[in-house]
Amino acid sequence: FVGTPEHIRERIEVYEAAGLDLLLLQMSPQAEEMDRFAAQVIEPMRARAKEPA
């Protein structure tokens, strides 16, 4: 995925809606980029999933 964190979240949600339940990522430098991905993409998605519908 390439783009802003918001754009990446939107793309992941499209795949998730289509039934994707596993996402493999490769980043470099791995530790720093995975930390950034977790903070900017995953955590906001988790927070939104916890919101009442």
Helices and strands as residue ranges (DSSP letters): H 5-17, H 30-37, I 38-42, H 43-50
